[in-house]
Amino acid sequence: MSQWNTVCTIDDIIPATGVCALVNDKQVAIFRPRHDEQVFAISNIDPFFEASVLSRGLIAEHNGELWVASPLKKQRFRLRDGLCMEDESRSVEHYDVRVKDGQVQLRG
């Protein structure tokens, strides 16, 4: 059975941005798209360039879904599941994440 690991507080993530956390030796990009406590977590590694940059990408909405655009070549990854809009074979891992008592936690 996996457990929840606290990585930061919700206030550590400025709304409409992401942060990177190292969890079990994996770089995880955690996004807070709005001023509420909704958060998403995907791999921080851009699969097109093997660069640790997705947490610095731009959050956008398309067809009612939230996406992050890589800061390198702007490929888009859906926040809820890591699907790559431009090439599904380059999708990234997504992680279970929640906010509990103001703490952002990843299942690990």
C-alpha positions as CSV (number, residue, x, y, z in Angstrom):
1,M,0.0,0.0,0.0
2,S,1.4,3.4,-1.0
3,Q,1.5,6.4,1.3
4,W,1.1,10.1,0.8
5,N,4.3,12.2,1.0
6,T,4.2,15.9,1.8
7,V,6.3,17.9,-0.7
8,C,5.3,21.5,0.1
9,T,2.5,23.8,1.2
10,I,-0.2,25.0,-1.2
11,D,1.1,28.6,-0.5
12,D,4.5,27.6,-1.9
13,I,2.9,27.3,-5.3
14,I,1.9,30.7,-6.8
15,P,-1.4,30.3,-8.7
16,A,-1.0,29.7,-12.5
17,T,2.5,28.3,-12.0
18,G,4.3,25.0,-11.3
19,V,7.1,23.9,-9.1
20,C,9.5,20.9,-9.2
21,A,9.9,18.4,-6.4
22,L,12.2,15.4,-6.1
23,V,10.1,12.5,-4.9
24,N,11.6,9.0,-4.7
25,D,14.4,10.1,-7.1
26,K,11.9,11.3,-9.7
27,Q,11.5,14.9,-10.7
28,V,7.8,15.8,-10.5
29,A,6.2,19.0,-11.8
30,I,3.4,20.1,-9.6
31,F,0.9,22.7,-11.0
32,R,-1.6,25.0,-9.3
33,P,-3.6,26.4,-12.2
34,R,-5.9,28.7,-10.2
35,H,-6.3,30.5,-6.9
36,D,-7.9,27.4,-5.3
37,E,-6.4,24.2,-4.0
38,Q,-6.7,22.1,-7.2
39,V,-3.2,20.7,-8.1
40,F,-1.9,18.3,-10.7
41,A,1.4,16.4,-10.9
42,I,3.2,15.1,-14.0
43,S,6.8,14.2,-14.8
44,N,9.1,17.2,-15.0
45,I,11.1,15.7,-17.9
46,D,10.3,16.9,-21.4
47,P,10.3,13.7,-23.4
48,F,11.3,15.4,-26.6
49,F,14.6,16.8,-25.2
50,E,15.1,14.8,-22.0
51,A,15.3,18.2,-20.2
52,S,13.9,19.0,-16.7
53,V,11.7,21.9,-17.7
54,L,8.0,21.1,-17.6
55,S,7.4,22.8,-14.2
56,R,8.4,26.1,-15.9
57,G,5.9,25.7,-18.7
58,L,2.8,27.8,-19.4
59,I,-0.5,26.5,-18.2
60,A,-3.4,26.9,-20.8
61,E,-6.9,25.6,-21.3
62,H,-8.0,23.9,-24.5
63,N,-11.4,22.3,-25.0
64,G,-12.1,22.4,-21.3
65,E,-8.9,20.6,-20.3
66,L,-5.8,22.1,-18.6
67,W,-2.5,21.6,-20.4
68,V,1.1,22.8,-19.8
69,A,3.2,23.8,-22.8
70,S,6.9,22.9,-22.6
71,P,9.1,26.0,-22.5
72,L,11.3,24.5,-25.1
73,K,9.3,23.8,-28.2
74,K,5.8,24.2,-26.8
75,Q,4.5,20.6,-27.0
76,R,1.5,20.4,-24.7
77,F,0.9,17.9,-21.9
78,R,-2.6,17.4,-20.3
79,L,-2.3,18.0,-16.6
80,R,-4.8,15.4,-15.5
81,D,-3.0,12.4,-17.1
82,G,0.2,13.6,-18.9
83,L,-1.1,12.9,-22.5
84,C,0.9,14.7,-25.1
85,M,-1.4,16.6,-27.5
86,E,1.1,16.5,-30.4
87,D,2.4,12.9,-30.1
88,E,0.7,10.4,-27.7
89,S,3.8,8.2,-27.8
90,R,5.6,11.0,-26.0
91,S,3.1,11.3,-23.1
92,V,4.6,11.8,-19.6
93,E,3.8,10.0,-16.3
94,H,1.2,11.6,-14.1
95,Y,1.0,11.2,-10.3
96,D,-1.8,11.2,-7.7
97,V,-1.6,14.5,-5.8
98,R,-3.8,16.1,-3.2
99,V,-3.9,19.0,-0.8
100,K,-4.6,18.1,2.8
101,D,-4.6,20.6,5.6
102,G,-2.7,23.0,3.3
103,Q,0.0,20.5,2.5
104,V,0.6,19.3,-1.1
105,Q,1.0,15.5,-1.0
106,L,2.0,13.0,-3.6
107,R,1.2,9.3,-3.5
108,G,4.4,7.4,-3.5
